[in-house]
Amino acid sequence: MNLDPQQPTTTDIPASSPDETAGLSDDMTSLPGLSTWPKVYLFVVVVFIAYVVFLTVLSRAFA
């Protein structure tokens, strides 16, 4: 419990206002080549498909 009136409490600290975060979009990822979430999802799906194809080719080549 803080009884000193000179020390700030957590309620005295202003929270970030919506104006401060207005420039940031929820769609932005901050990744250099994948700037939006749909691009990230597409990349993940493409890499997964390429990995499955690679494993299928290897399993047929060495079976």
Backbone as XML, in Angstrom:
<?xml version="1.0"?>
<chain id="A" units="angstrom">
  <residue number="1" name="MET">
    <atom name="N" x="0.846" y="-1.174" z="0.000"/>
    <atom name="CA" x="0.000" y="0.000" z="0.000"/>
    <atom name="C" x="0.886" y="1.228" z="0.000"/>
  </residue>
  <residue number="2" name="ASN">
    <atom name="N" x="0.635" y="2.154" z="-0.896"/>
    <atom name="CA" x="1.444" y="3.355" z="-1.056"/>
    <atom name="C" x="0.761" y="4.516" z="-0.332"/>
  </residue>
  <residue number="3" name="LEU">
    <atom name="N" x="1.401" y="4.975" z="0.758"/>
    <atom name="CA" x="0.825" y="6.078" z="1.522"/>
    <atom name="C" x="1.505" y="7.406" z="1.215"/>
  </residue>
  <residue number="4" name="ASP">
    <atom name="N" x="2.574" y="7.384" z="0.431"/>
    <atom name="CA" x="3.292" y="8.599" z="0.101"/>
    <atom name="C" x="2.582" y="9.288" z="-1.072"/>
  </residue>
  <residue number="5" name="PRO">
    <atom name="N" x="2.079" y="10.515" z="-0.889"/>
    <atom name="CA" x="1.351" y="11.184" z="-1.975"/>
    <atom name="C" x="2.268" y="11.639" z="-3.111"/>
  </residue>
  <residue number="6" name="GLN">
    <atom name="N" x="3.586" y="11.670" z="-2.889"/>
    <atom name="CA" x="4.510" y="12.124" z="-3.930"/>
    <atom name="C" x="4.862" y="11.012" z="-4.913"/>
  </residue>
  <residue number="7" name="GLN">
    <atom name="N" x="4.716" y="9.761" z="-4.537"/>
    <atom name="CA" x="5.045" y="8.656" z="-5.423"/>
    <atom name="C" x="3.831" y="8.300" z="-6.276"/>
  </residue>
  <residue number="8" name="PRO">
    <atom name="N" x="4.055" y="8.125" z="-7.563"/>
    <atom name="CA" x="2.914" y="7.772" z="-8.418"/>
    <atom name="C" x="2.483" y="6.323" z="-8.190"/>
  </residue>
  <residue number="9" name="THR">
    <atom name="N" x="1.220" y="6.102" z="-8.305"/>
    <atom name="CA" x="0.696" y="4.744" z="-8.228"/>
    <atom name="C" x="0.395" y="4.269" z="-9.651"/>
  </residue>
  <residue number="10" name="THR">
    <atom name="N" x="0.011" y="3.047" z="-9.777"/>
    <atom name="CA" x="-0.261" y="2.520" z="-11.115"/>
    <atom name="C" x="-1.460" y="3.200" z="-11.756"/>
  </residue>
  <residue number="11" name="THR">
    <atom name="N" x="-2.364" y="3.750" z="-10.967"/>
    <atom name="CA" x="-3.511" y="4.447" z="-11.543"/>
    <atom name="C" x="-3.137" y="5.832" z="-12.032"/>
  </residue>
  <residue number="12" name="ASP">
    <atom name="N" x="-1.980" y="6.357" z="-11.584"/>
    <atom name="CA" x="-1.538" y="7.677" z="-12.025"/>
    <atom name="C" x="-0.835" y="7.627" z="-13.377"/>
  </residue>
  <residue number="13" name="ILE">
    <atom name="N" x="-0.423" y="6.441" z="-13.806"/>
    <atom name="CA" x="0.298" y="6.305" z="-15.073"/>
    <atom name="C" x="-0.725" y="6.205" z="-16.194"/>
  </residue>
  <residue number="14" name="PRO">
    <atom name="N" x="-0.646" y="7.105" z="-17.176"/>
    <atom name="CA" x="-1.651" y="7.066" z="-18.242"/>
    <atom name="C" x="-1.459" y="5.842" z="-19.144"/>
  </residue>
  <residue number="15" name="ALA">
    <atom name="N" x="-2.542" y="5.230" z="-19.519"/>
    <atom name="CA" x="-2.492" y="4.103" z="-20.441"/>
    <atom name="C" x="-2.338" y="4.631" z="-21.854"/>
  </residue>
  <residue number="16" name="SER">
    <atom name="N" x="-1.872" y="3.779" z="-22.738"/>
    <atom name="CA" x="-1.719" y="4.219" z="-24.120"/>
    <atom name="C" x="-3.101" y="4.456" z="-24.718"/>
  </residue>
  <residue number="17" name="SER">
    <atom name="N" x="-3.228" y="5.565" z="-25.365"/>
    <atom name="CA" x="-4.518" y="5.914" z="-25.948"/>
    <atom name="C" x="-4.645" y="5.299" z="-27.336"/>
  </residue>
  <residue number="18" name="PRO">
    <atom name="N" x="-5.847" y="5.170" z="-27.838"/>
    <atom name="CA" x="-6.030" y="4.615" z="-29.182"/>
    <atom name="C" x="-5.368" y="5.472" z="-30.254"/>
  </residue>
  <residue number="19" name="ASP">
    <atom name="N" x="-5.194" y="6.769" z="-29.981"/>
    <atom name="CA" x="-4.550" y="7.636" z="-30.968"/>
    <atom name="C" x="-3.086" y="7.265" z="-31.172"/>
  </residue>
  <residue number="20" name="GLU">
    <atom name="N" x="-2.425" y="6.775" z="-30.131"/>
    <atom name="CA" x="-1.013" y="6.419" z="-30.233"/>
    <atom name="C" x="-0.817" y="5.175" z="-31.092"/>
  </residue>
  <residue number="21" name="THR">
    <atom name="N" x="-1.758" y="4.264" z="-31.065"/>
    <atom name="CA" x="-1.628" y="3.025" z="-31.814"/>
    <atom name="C" x="-2.431" y="3.047" z="-33.107"/>
  </residue>
  <residue number="22" name="ALA">
    <atom name="N" x="-2.934" y="4.190" z="-33.502"/>
    <atom name="CA" x="-3.764" y="4.277" z="-34.705"/>
    <atom name="C" x="-2.970" y="3.970" z="-35.964"/>
  </residue>
  <residue number="23" name="GLY">
    <atom name="N" x="-1.662" y="4.208" z="-35.967"/>
    <atom name="CA" x="-0.849" y="3.954" z="-37.147"/>
    <atom name="C" x="-0.543" y="2.482" z="-37.361"/>
  </residue>
  <residue number="24" name="LEU">
    <atom name="N" x="-0.739" y="1.661" z="-36.351"/>
    <atom name="CA" x="-0.459" y="0.240" z="-36.473"/>
    <atom name="C" x="-1.711" y="-0.497" z="-36.904"/>
  </residue>
  <residue number="25" name="SER">
    <atom name="N" x="-1.529" y="-1.395" z="-37.847"/>
    <atom name="CA" x="-2.666" y="-2.167" z="-38.332"/>
    <atom name="C" x="-2.554" y="-3.590" z="-37.815"/>
  </residue>
  <residue number="26" name="ASP">
    <atom name="N" x="-3.692" y="-4.216" z="-37.557"/>
    <atom name="CA" x="-3.693" y="-5.603" z="-37.103"/>
    <atom name="C" x="-3.266" y="-6.540" z="-38.218"/>
  </residue>
  <residue number="27" name="ASP">
    <atom name="N" x="-3.341" y="-6.082" z="-39.456"/>
    <atom name="CA" x="-2.967" y="-6.917" z="-40.587"/>
    <atom name="C" x="-1.462" y="-6.933" z="-40.833"/>
  </residue>
  <residue number="28" name="MET">
    <atom name="N" x="-0.711" y="-6.059" z="-40.232"/>
    <atom name="CA" x="0.730" y="-5.982" z="-40.447"/>
    <atom name="C" x="1.457" y="-6.976" z="-39.534"/>
  </residue>
  <residue number="29" name="THR">
    <atom name="N" x="2.513" y="-7.627" z="-40.059"/>
    <atom name="CA" x="3.202" y="-8.659" z="-39.299"/>
    <atom name="C" x="4.583" y="-8.263" z="-38.830"/>
  </residue>
  <residue number="30" name="SER">
    <atom name="N" x="5.186" y="-7.271" z="-39.404"/>
    <atom name="CA" x="6.553" y="-6.816" z="-39.155"/>
    <atom name="C" x="7.596" y="-7.824" z="-39.626"/>
  </residue>
  <residue number="31" name="LEU">
    <atom name="N" x="7.204" y="-8.752" z="-40.483"/>
    <atom name="CA" x="8.156" y="-9.654" z="-41.120"/>
    <atom name="C" x="8.621" y="-9.005" z="-42.416"/>
  </residue>
  <residue number="32" name="PRO">
    <atom name="N" x="9.902" y="-9.134" z="-42.760"/>
    <atom name="CA" x="10.408" y="-8.397" z="-43.923"/>
    <atom name="C" x="9.765" y="-8.781" z="-45.253"/>
  </residue>
  <residue number="33" name="GLY">
    <atom name="N" x="9.598" y="-10.061" z="-45.544"/>
    <atom name="CA" x="9.053" y="-10.447" z="-46.832"/>
    <atom name="C" x="7.570" y="-10.736" z="-46.807"/>
  </residue>
  <residue number="34" name="LEU">
    <atom name="N" x="7.025" y="-10.931" z="-45.624"/>
    <atom name="CA" x="5.620" y="-11.294" z="-45.468"/>
    <atom name="C" x="4.940" y="-10.221" z="-44.632"/>
  </residue>
  <residue number="35" name="SER">
    <atom name="N" x="4.486" y="-9.191" z="-45.296"/>
    <atom name="CA" x="4.008" y="-8.021" z="-44.560"/>
    <atom name="C" x="2.578" y="-8.143" z="-44.049"/>
  </residue>
  <residue number="36" name="THR">
    <atom name="N" x="1.786" y="-9.081" z="-44.601"/>
    <atom name="CA" x="0.410" y="-9.232" z="-44.129"/>
    <atom name="C" x="0.174" y="-10.679" z="-43.720"/>
  </residue>
  <residue number="37" name="TRP">
    <atom name="N" x="-0.843" y="-10.898" z="-42.883"/>
    <atom name="CA" x="-1.134" y="-12.240" z="-42.395"/>
    <atom name="C" x="-1.578" y="-13.197" z="-43.496"/>
  </residue>
  <residue number="38" name="PRO">
    <atom name="N" x="-2.357" y="-12.770" z="-44.472"/>
    <atom name="CA" x="-2.684" y="-13.716" z="-45.552"/>
    <atom name="C" x="-1.443" y="-14.225" z="-46.286"/>
  </residue>
  <residue number="39" name="LYS">
    <atom name="N" x="-0.436" y="-13.378" z="-46.444"/>
    <atom name="CA" x="0.818" y="-13.820" z="-47.064"/>
    <atom name="C" x="1.535" y="-14.843" z="-46.191"/>
  </residue>
  <residue number="40" name="VAL">
    <atom name="N" x="1.485" y="-14.651" z="-44.881"/>
    <atom name="CA" x="2.101" y="-15.604" z="-43.955"/>
    <atom name="C" x="1.398" y="-16.957" z="-44.057"/>
  </residue>
  <residue number="41" name="TYR">
    <atom name="N" x="0.064" y="-16.935" z="-44.047"/>
    <atom name="CA" x="-0.702" y="-18.184" z="-44.150"/>
    <atom name="C" x="-0.425" y="-18.890" z="-45.471"/>
  </residue>
  <residue number="42" name="LEU">
    <atom name="N" x="-0.369" y="-18.142" z="-46.568"/>
    <atom name="CA" x="-0.071" y="-18.726" z="-47.865"/>
    <atom name="C" x="1.321" y="-19.347" z="-47.880"/>
  </residue>
  <residue number="43" name="PHE">
    <atom name="N" x="2.284" y="-18.670" z="-47.288"/>
    <atom name="CA" x="3.647" y="-19.199" z="-47.207"/>
    <atom name="C" x="3.680" y="-20.504" z="-46.432"/>
  </residue>
  <residue number="44" name="VAL">
    <atom name="N" x="2.985" y="-20.562" z="-45.320"/>
    <atom name="CA" x="2.965" y="-21.774" z="-44.500"/>
    <atom name="C" x="2.337" y="-22.935" z="-45.266"/>
  </residue>
  <residue number="45" name="VAL">
    <atom name="N" x="1.247" y="-22.682" z="-45.966"/>
    <atom name="CA" x="0.581" y="-23.734" z="-46.736"/>
    <atom name="C" x="1.476" y="-24.222" z="-47.871"/>
  </residue>
  <residue number="46" name="VAL">
    <atom name="N" x="2.127" y="-23.298" z="-48.572"/>
    <atom name="CA" x="3.012" y="-23.671" z="-49.677"/>
    <atom name="C" x="4.195" y="-24.484" z="-49.172"/>
  </residue>
  <residue number="47" name="VAL">
    <atom name="N" x="4.792" y="-24.092" z="-48.073"/>
    <atom name="CA" x="5.926" y="-24.835" z="-47.515"/>
    <atom name="C" x="5.475" y="-26.222" z="-47.065"/>
  </residue>
  <residue number="48" name="PHE">
    <atom name="N" x="4.300" y="-26.321" z="-46.464"/>
    <atom name="CA" x="3.784" y="-27.623" z="-46.036"/>
    <atom name="C" x="3.564" y="-28.543" z="-47.235"/>
  </residue>
  <residue number="49" name="ILE">
    <atom name="N" x="2.948" y="-28.020" z="-48.293"/>
    <atom name="CA" x="2.712" y="-28.827" z="-49.490"/>
    <atom name="C" x="4.030" y="-29.250" z="-50.122"/>
  </residue>
  <residue number="50" name="ALA">
    <atom name="N" x="4.998" y="-28.343" z="-50.187"/>
    <atom name="CA" x="6.308" y="-28.686" z="-50.753"/>
    <atom name="C" x="6.987" y="-29.768" z="-49.917"/>
  </residue>
  <residue number="51" name="TYR">
    <atom name="N" x="6.856" y="-29.711" z="-48.605"/>
    <atom name="CA" x="7.445" y="-30.711" z="-47.722"/>
    <atom name="C" x="6.796" y="-32.073" z="-47.933"/>
  </residue>
  <residue number="52" name="VAL">
    <atom name="N" x="5.472" y="-32.111" z="-48.055"/>
    <atom name="CA" x="4.769" y="-33.372" z="-48.293"/>
    <atom name="C" x="5.169" y="-33.956" z="-49.643"/>
  </residue>
  <residue number="53" name="VAL">
    <atom name="N" x="5.271" y="-33.128" z="-50.666"/>
    <atom name="CA" x="5.695" y="-33.597" z="-51.990"/>
    <atom name="C" x="7.124" y="-34.127" z="-51.917"/>
  </residue>
  <residue number="54" name="PHE">
    <atom name="N" x="7.989" y="-33.433" z="-51.227"/>
    <atom name="CA" x="9.382" y="-33.856" z="-51.077"/>
    <atom name="C" x="9.467" y="-35.213" z="-50.383"/>
  </residue>
  <residue number="55" name="LEU">
    <atom name="N" x="8.708" y="-35.401" z="-49.311"/>
    <atom name="CA" x="8.708" y="-36.679" z="-48.608"/>
    <atom name="C" x="8.128" y="-37.795" z="-49.468"/>
  </residue>
  <residue number="56" name="THR">
    <atom name="N" x="7.112" y="-37.480" z="-50.256"/>
    <atom name="CA" x="6.533" y="-38.484" z="-51.148"/>
    <atom name="C" x="7.534" y="-38.918" z="-52.212"/>
  </residue>
  <residue number="57" name="VAL">
    <atom name="N" x="8.241" y="-37.971" z="-52.794"/>
    <atom name="CA" x="9.251" y="-38.291" z="-53.802"/>
    <atom name="C" x="10.369" y="-39.126" z="-53.186"/>
  </residue>
  <residue number="58" name="LEU">
    <atom name="N" x="10.816" y="-38.778" z="-52.021"/>
    <atom name="CA" x="11.878" y="-39.539" z="-51.369"/>
    <atom name="C" x="11.419" y="-40.948" z="-51.007"/>
  </residue>
  <residue number="59" name="SER">
    <atom name="N" x="10.191" y="-41.080" z="-50.535"/>
    <atom name="CA" x="9.699" y="-42.415" z="-50.159"/>
    <atom name="C" x="9.546" y="-43.310" z="-51.380"/>
  </residue>
  <residue number="60" name="ARG">
    <atom name="N" x="9.182" y="-42.752" z="-52.511"/>
    <atom name="CA" x="9.087" y="-43.555" z="-53.734"/>
    <atom name="C" x="10.453" y="-43.844" z="-54.314"/>
  </residue>
  <residue number="61" name="ALA">
    <atom name="N" x="11.394" y="-42.953" z="-54.158"/>
    <atom name="CA" x="12.736" y="-43.159" z="-54.713"/>
    <atom name="C" x="13.512" y="-44.195" z="-53.939"/>
  </residue>
  <residue number="62" name="PHE">
    <atom name="N" x="13.293" y="-44.285" z="-52.637"/>
    <atom name="CA" x="14.066" y="-45.210" z="-51.817"/>
    <atom name="C" x="13.245" y="-46.395" z="-51.305"/>
  </residue>
  <residue number="63" name="ALA">
    <atom name="N" x="12.095" y="-46.642" z="-51.911"/>
    <atom name="CA" x="11.258" y="-47.771" z="-51.470"/>
    <atom name="C" x="11.676" y="-49.054" z="-52.162"/>
  </residue>
</chain>
